[in-house]
Amino acid sequence: MGAVFLDGTQYVGDTPLVNEPVMVGVRTYEIRKENYETVRQTLEVQEDYRYTFSYVLTPNHGQLTVLSKPSGAEIYLNEELQAKRTPAKFNVSPGTFTVAVHTQGHIMEEVVVVLGPDEDRTVELEMTEGDAPPGMLLVPAGEFICGVDGASPDERPRRKVNLEAFYIDKYEVTNRRFQRVFPSHAYEEGADNLPVVGVSFKQAEAYAQAVGKRLPSEVEWEKAARGADGREYPWGNKFEPQCCNTEDPLGGMPQRVGRYRCGASPHGCMDMAGNAFEWTSSWYQAYPGNQDVRVEYGQVFKALRGGSFRTTRFEVRCARRHYDRIDAARNDYGFRCAKNAEAKPTKP
């Protein structure tokens, strides 16, 4: 609702304004609303004529100040690299922003900020030393509990697996990032930060190679999602519907990556339960020690993990396995990338 003024000072009512008489002649009208840009138009009013206008008011910009320790860091707003480095100020439209900073020799740090109209916010992020690539997290070398007994037959046996250290994307690859590599990729307006879906294994693999990464193996994916303690979901052993995007209870479409902050895995990965199924580099095969015979095992199907916005709580468990042909591109198939972690030289 906005207040309507004629010729700058004459208040005539609030929108929606219907059948308001106006004197003939050149008149100026304004629509004013706190925290929103004023609409101002000039109109030549004619006798015995009706005018109808409709407007969508634009909220005033807010100011976002980004500081970092150490200073001079790159700044990412909703995954977009900015031209400025810290310290920096941005005049931006109101909304929700993922603010991230990164400088060489340090781990990228981020925070989610909700900025209102005319609001002035300052965020200061302190980075820790490390050398993970921007947007990726380090999963340290070591053992973790893989698989589970007593659920689906292809998930057993529960066992310990020892892996080398590797990096993995914090978020699923988004429409925006996918389009940077494949400009022909089209998506709806406002879906920049939704996970790219409808992607085949071959497309996911091609993207990963183009950006100097690879797809994670099944066991790498499970360790990144599960941590070392064998938990059932990335956040723990109890299903929490508010921590993931599944059909329980309000699923039905992809959501912005990172929206479900409480669903972070022990290593900090987001959306590893629900949102989009994620391709892995592994063939769908029996685990070592599993004597069950399935016609699907072999080098025909690739494994996917994590469930999606279309699946139930059972399907989004960390140990749950899914598989499909390499050319399959269902509307809930997406992916994230991984990268080898370089071994650090040992001291003599």
Buried (B, 14 or more C-beta within 10 A) or exposed (E): EBBBBBEEEEEEEEBEBEEEEBEEEEBEBBBBBEEBBBBEEEBEBEEEEEEEEEEEBEBBBBBBBBBBBEEEBBBBBBBEEBEEBBBBEBEBEBEEBBBBBBBEEBBBBBEEBEBEBBBEBEBBBEBEEEEBBBBBBBBEEEEBBBBBEEBBEBBBEBBEBEBEBBBBBBBBBBBBBBBEBEEEBEBEEEBBBBBBBBBBBEBBBEBBEEBEBBBBBBBBBBBBBBBBEBBBBBBEEEBBBEBBBBBBEEBEBBBBBBBBEEBBBBBBBBBBBBBBBBBBBBBBBBBEEBEEEEEEBEEBBBBBBBBBBBBBBEBBBBBBBBBBEBEBBBBBBBBBBBBEBEEEEEEE
